[in-house]
Amino acid sequence: MEISSSKAMNVVLSYEGATDADRYASEQLGKYLKKSARVFLQKCNDLMPVRENEILIGKTVRGEDYAETFHLGEDGYFIVCREGKLYLGGRGRGVIYAVYTFLEEFAHCRFFAPDEEFIPSSKKIVIPEGYEEHYTPTFSMRDVLWSTNFDIDWSVKQKINSGYYRNFFGGTGGAKCFAGYFGHTLGELAETGYEAPEPCLTDENIYRTVVKNVRKRLEANPEAAFVSISQNDDFRVCKCEKCAEIDAKEESHAGTMIHFVNRVAEELEKDFPNVLFHTFAYQYTRKPPKYVRPRHNVIVQLCPIECCSSHSVAECTHATPAPWAEILSDRMFKEDFLGWSEISPALQIWDYTTNFHHYFSPFPNLYSFRKNIRFYAEHKVTGVLMQGNINTCHSGEFAELKAYLQAKLLWDPTIGDKEYSDLIDEFLLHYYGKGWVYIKEYIDGLHALCKDVHFGIYYHPLKILPKEAGIPFMKKAKILFEKAEKSAGSMIKRKRVRRSSVQVDYYLQLALYEDEYVHGDESARLKYVKDNKKLYKFIIENGIYMNPDKPLPQDVDFTASPDLWHKLG
């Protein structure tokens, strides 16, 4: 089949059964074919006489139900070309994914970021006769939690289907959403408060209160896929006699948690049969229980917060706990992961992919999170949330690149080495302009320099990259970013380069503090303060946060190292 402006092209939807997702998919196809090949689609329905050059969207009476033919699962899509007709469809929102996949593969469109798309001009788009493609994603829940990419249109194009901070309207297929907040809910549900110690999970009054409040949430959110019954974000677990007895028997604090959540899920299942009851395996509940098993309607979301960010959780034995946390076990995360994978009917992951104390410091993890996602896919994980910087509208590191790559990996965890490298190169070219090769040189050099370092999501930048090696490398990196900015082309691309170069400026201000300010002469100290002011002004003007706690203060001591501006040194 050939799609071109020289032919009358007809898009066909079901007269009686077209869904909101079908109509949205049809609109998006028309929008981008008009941009790409200057093709204008004439709208038809399947009760009209058959015409030449038809593109059939979703399930129609024109042909077989390919979703059934290919046994597609949730969000699965198909692209079929037969007898001069193109069929695009799938399960639910899968029809939208069929359209965007078609646009990527045949029209070579790219949807890099909310503010960067590439739609090449094409005289014609050719689909071979007999072409068949179909796919059901490994992960039924896919969430990339970076605020630079909360845009709904971009999220749908990248096949993200969940997110507390996104409002997927009906035409986009809706979202796999929570009734209420998506984590750390027990204090609120038990009415003990978020700041209080964890509620007692063997107290009958606590149980009845939680059931009451979970019911209220589900009644208020009838479309919800999940409701979270999950521990607060601390270590103050109940150690009363009853709780301690269960936890001792189960050899994990997850014992009382799973017993409790199972009981709530069993009681409410008859009234909410399609809801999954969500809880965490997080910090003190990370180790799986010895005997109790999550019910069929209980989702366990495992959180590798203590794991090394430099290497895969499948390979690395080093723990990198948060400064306020304690290591409760010398067990490897991989051991706990495999344990939960064995006993969970539906295991999810909440992974962490930025430095939460230093948002725009260098954080070389482009290859470790790729390995992690593949590892999760190989061990029955059904959903993954990749958390990054959720507090700033613009990145001071590589948030846009990481969000793009993570979305691609969640959709297809089997992406090979060359394809992954090509994804990085293609993004850098279009997002940063013709000087992208200098940024790639920096990225490659940084990863090579840190390949043997174990670091976590709260590590100081000088612990990730010690200044003995870091200072000379970052001084060269500053020159690379200057070259990239000069070669970028457009003003917006130059600004993007400049924003990402902040990671280099920030690192150098940290690393050079003692040499230039503490031990430097008056000229060096004046220069250091001047550079501090310049850095501060730029991050304020661009709305960049240093860490998730709060924006930068107004009264900054520019004689101090910038990691002290938030007392996170």
N, C-alpha and C positions, 0 to 999 in steps of 0.2 A: 504494500500500500504506500502511496506517496501523498504526503500532505504538502501543499504549496498554495500560493496565492492565485495561481492560474486555474485552480479547481474550486468548484462549489463544495465546501466541506459541511457536513451535517452532524450535529451532536444530538444523540437520541437518548431520552430518559423514559422510564416507565410512566405511562399515563396515570395509572392507578397506584403504583407502589413506590414511586420515587421518594427517597428519604431526604432529610435535610442535608445529610452528608453527600448524597448523590448530586444535589443541586449545587452545593458548595464546590465539589470537585469539578463539575461542569463549568462553573464560573471561573475557577482558577485555571483550568485548561484553556478556556477562551482568552483569558487575560494574557497568558504567557505565549500562546501561539500567535496572538496579534503582535506582541513585542518581538518575538523571535523571527517568524516567517511571514509576517504581515498577512496572516490568515484570519478570516472572520468566520466564525462558526455560526451556521444557521441552526436555530433551535427547533427540534422536532420531538414527537413522542412516538412510542412504539405502536400506536393504533393508526398512524398515518401510513400511506403506501411506502414501500421500501424505496430508498433512493441510493444513488451512487455515493461513494466516499463517506460512509457512515462511521462515526465513532460512537459506540454504545457505552453508556456510563451506568454501572451498577447492574442490577438484575432486571432484564426486560423480557418480553415475549418473543424477541427476535431470534434468540439462540439458547443454548443450554446454560444451565446454572454452573458456571465454572468454579464458583466457590465450593460447591458440592463435588464437582468433578475432581478437583485437586485436594479435597479434604482439608480445606484451610481452617486454621484455628483463629483465635482472637487476633484481630488487626491484620490478618493475612490478606494479601492482595494477589491479583493476577493481571497479566498483560498478554493478550492473545490476538494474533492477526490471522484471520481465515476468510477465504473467499472475498478478498478485497475489503473486509471490514475489520475495524480495530475495536477490541473489547477491553475495557478498563473497569475493574471492580474489585470487590473483596468483602470481608466480614466487617460490618459496621464502618468505623473510620478507615478501614483498609482500602475503601474505594478512593479516598483522598490520597493515601499513600501510593496507590497505583498511578495516579495522575502525576504526582511529584517525582516518582521514580521514572516514569516515562519521560518527563521533561528533562531530568538529569541525564538519562542514558541516551535518548535519541535527539533531543534538542540541545544537549550539553549545557543546560542551565545550571547555575550554582547559586546556592543560598547561604552565603558565608556568615552573615550577621544581619541583624535588623537594619543596619545602615549600609550594607554592602552585598549587592547581588550582581551576578554576571549573566547577562542574557545575550548570547551571541546571535548575530543576524544569520539566517539560513535561507537560501533560495528554496530549498525543499527538505523535507524530513522523510526518510525512507524507512519503512518497517518491512522486513522480509516476510513474504507469504509463508504461513505455517509457523511463524514465530510464537513460542510459548515461554512464559516466565511466571513463576508463582513462588510465594515465600510467606511463611508464618514466622514472626520473630520469636527468638528464644525467650526474651523477657516480656511478660505481659504488662509489667509496670516499668516505665522508663521516665526518669526525672533527672534533669540537669539543673542544679540549683545555683545559678550564677545570675546576679541581678542585671548584668549587662545584656542578658539574653532572656528576660522574662516576657519579651514581646510575643504575643499569641501567634501572629502570622508566622514568625520565624520558628516558633516551637512546633507548630503543626508541620511545617515543611521539613523539619528535622525529626519528625515522628516521635516527639516527646508526647506522652499521653497522661502525665500526672503533674501535680505541682500545686502546693498550697497557695503560692503567690501568683498563680495564673488563673484567669477566668475563661475557660474554654467555652465559648458560646455554642449553641446547639448545632449550627452548621458544620463546626469543626469536629463533630462526633462526640462532644462532651469530654469529660475528664474522669479518670479513676480517682475520685476525690474522697476525702475523709469527712465524717460527720464531726465537725468541730476541729480542734487543732490536731496536728499530725504527730505529736510526740510530747513526752514529759507531761502527761495529763493526770496522773494519779492524785496529786495533791488537790487539783480542782475537782475531780470526780468524787473524791472522798470527803471534800469540803474541809480538808485539814490545811490547805494552802500550799503554794509552791515552795515557800521558804521554810516550811516546817519539815521535820524528819519524815522519812517515808512512812505512810500509814501502815498499821498492822494488818497483814493479809489473812490472819486467822480470826480477826474480830468480826463477829456477825453484824454488828451495827455498821462497820465500815463496808462490809459486803453489800448490805441492803442499800446503803447510800450510793455506792458506785453503780449498782444495777439501776436504781432510780434515775441517776443522771445520764447514764449511757442510753437508757430508753428515751429520755427527753431529747438527746442529741439526734438519735436515729429518727424519731418522729418528726423533728424539725428539718431533717435532711433526707427525705425519702429516696433520693437518687444516689446516696453515698454508697461507695464500694467497700469502705473500711471505716472502722471506728477504733481509735487508739486507747488502750488501757496500759499505759507505760509509765515506768518509774520516773521520778523527778531526776534532775541532773545533778545528783550528789551521791555521797556514799553512806548516808545515815539510815541504813537498813534496820528494820525492826529485829530485835534479838530477844523477844519475849520467849517464854518457855515453849509455847506451841509452835511458833515460827522456827525457833532454833531446832526443835525436834524434827520438823519436816526437812529443813535445810541439811541437817546432819545426815539424815537417811538418804537424801538425794545427792549429797556431797557437793551441793551448790546452792547459792541463794536463788538460783533460777527455779529451785524446787517449789518454794512458796508462790513465786510469780506465776508459773505455769499452772499449778493447781488452782490458783485464784482466777486467772483469765479463762481457763477451761470451764470453770463453774459458771462464770458470767455468760460465756458463749453458749453453753448448753441451755441455760435458762431462757435466753433471749432468742435462740435459734428459731423456735416455732413461729415467733412474730416477725422475725427478720431473717428469712431463710437464705437470702442472697448476699448477706453482709459477712465480711471477714473481720474477725476481731484481732486487732494488731497489738503486739507488744514488742519490747526490745530484749535482745541479749546484748547487754551493754555494761562494760566495766565489771561491777560485782556480780552481774547475772550472765557474764559471757560464757562461762563453763556450762555445758549442757547438763541437765539433771540425769541421774542414773536410771531412774525407773519411769517416772511420769512422762507422757508423750503429749505434745500439742494436739488438740482435737483437729478434726478435718476442716473446721471453719476458723482455726486460729492461725494467724500469720506471725511468724517470728522474724524480726528484722535484726540481723546481727551487725554490730558496729565495730569496725577495726580501728578504733580511735588511738590505740596504743601502738599501732604498727609503724614500721619504718616506711617513709614515703619515697625513699630512693630506690627501693627494690620491691619485687613482687612478694605478696603475702604467702605465696606458694613456696618461696625460696629462702626468705630472710628469717633468721632466728633472733634478730635484735629487737628489743622493745624500746619504744621512745615515748614514755608516758608524759602526760601534761604535768606542768610544774606542781600543781596542787594535788595530783593523783598519786596513788600508790599501786604498785604491782601486786595484785592479790594472788598471783600464781606464776610459777615459772614455766607453765605450759606455753607452747607455741600457739599463736593464733590459728595456724593451719590445723592443729589438732582439734581445737574447739569448733572451727568451721566444719571440718569433716564430721564431727560428732552431731552437730545440728543438722547437717545435710542428710545424715542417716535417719534422723527421727522426725524431721519436719515435713508435713504434707505440702507446705509452701513456704520456702525460705526466701527472705529478702535481705538485701544489703544496704546499709547506709555508709557510704565511703566518704573520705575527706581528702580534698585535693588542692588545698591552698595553705598558706601559713596564716593561722588565725590571730597571731600577734603582730604580724608584719605583712599586711596584705600585698604591698607592692615591693617586697624584697624578692631577690632571685630564688626561685623554687623549682629546681630541675626534676620534674616528675612526668614528663611527656611519655616516657616509655614504661614506667612502672605501672601507671594506672591502666595502660593498655593491656599489660600482662594480667593485672588483677581482674579486669572485666572478662577476659577470656577464661581465666581460672574459675570465676563464678559460673560462667555459662556451662562449663564442663561438669559442674557438680549440682545440678538440679535447682539452682537459684531461679526464682520466677520474677523477681523485680529488683531493680537497682536504683538508688538515689545517689548521685554524685554531687556532693556539696562543695561549693567554692565560696567566693566572695559574694555575699547577698546584701551588702550594705552600701554599695557605691554605684553610681550610674556610669562611671568610666573606670577602666582598669589602669593601674599603674604597672602592671606586669603583662601577662598574656591571657587574660580572662576570656577574651573573645575567641582566641585560638583554642583554648582548652575546652570551652563549652562546645564548640563545633566538633572537635575530635571526639569528645565524650558522647555526644549525641550519635555520631556515626557509629561508634563502637557499641553502644547500647542497642542500636538497631541490628548491627551485624558484628558480633564479637569475633568472627573468624577472619576479619580483614588481615591480609598478608603484609609482610614487611615492605615490599615495594609499594603496594597500594597505600599503606599508612604513610610512608615517606612522601609519596605523591600528594596525599591529602594535605600534609604540612606545607609542602612547597607551593602548592596551588593557592592555599589560603594566604600565605605570606605575600605572594605576588600580588594578589588582588586587593588585599587589605592594606598593605604598606607601600605598594608601588614598586617601581623598577629597582629600588635599592634593597629589595627583599633579601638578596643574597648575603648582604652584610649582617642582617638580623639572623639569618640561618647560620652563618658562621659563628655568631655569638651563642646561639642556642646549642649548636653542636659542641662548641668549646666548653660551655658551662657544664653540659651533661658529662663530657669526658673528664673534666676536672673533678667532678663530684661523684664519679661512678663507684668509688669504694667507700664513700662516706655514708654513715647511717644517720638519718635525720627525721625528725617528726614535725607535726603540724603546729607546734608552738616553739620551735627552735629559733634561737637568735641567729640572724644572718651570718655572724662571724663564727658561729659554731658549725653552720652548714658549709661555709667556705672560709676557712681561716685566712687571716689577712696576709700571711707570708706569701701564699700563692694567689690570694684574691686581689690584692692591690695591683700588682702588675697586670693581671688578667683584666681587671675592670678598667684600668687606664686605657688598655688597648680596645676594650669594648666601647668605651666612650667615643673613640675615634670611629669605630664601626657604625655606631648609631648616628654620628654626625654625617658620615658618608651616605647612610641610608636616607637621612632626612633631606640631604641635598638632591638625591636622585629620585625622591618619592614621586614627584610630578605635581599632583593637585594639592591644594591647601589642606583638604581634609586628611589626605594620606600623610602629609608632613606632620600634621597635628597628632595623628595616631602614632607615628614613629616617636615623636617627642614624648607622648604620654608613656609609652612602653620603656623609653630610655630612663624614666624616673627611677627604675629599679637599680640602674647603674649609679646614678647620682646619690641615691639613698645609701647604697652599700659603701661608696667611697666616703661619704660624710661620717658613717659609723667607723670605718676602718682607719681613717686619717685623723680622728679626733685627738688622740694622744700626741701624734707626731706634729700636727699642725696647730692645735690649740693649747694643749697642756704643756708641751715642750717646745713649741715654736716661738719664733721671735714676734715682735709686734706686727710686722707686715704679714706674716703667716696667719696670725690670729685674726687680724682684720679681714683677710681673705676668707678664712673659714666662716666667720660670722656672716659675711656677705653671701657666700654660697648657701648657707643655711637659710637666710632670708629669701634668696631666689627660689630654693626648693619649696619652702613654705608657701610662697606666693603662687607658684605653679599648681601645687596640689589643691590649694583653696580655690583657685580659679577654675579648676577642672572637676571639682566635686569629688575628689578622691579621698577615701577613708584609709587611715593607716591600719586600723584593726576594727573588729566589730563592736567595740564598746561604745564609742561616741565619736563624733567628728572632731577635728582638730580644735584645740582651745584658741581663744583670741589673744591671750597674754602669754606668748611663748618666750622662753629664755633662749635666745639664739646663741648664747655662749655654751650651751649644753649640746651634747650629742642628740640627734633627732629621735633616737629610740627612747630617750627620757621624756620627750614631750607628752607621752602617755604613761610614763613611769613603767615601761615594759622593757627596760634594759637588762 
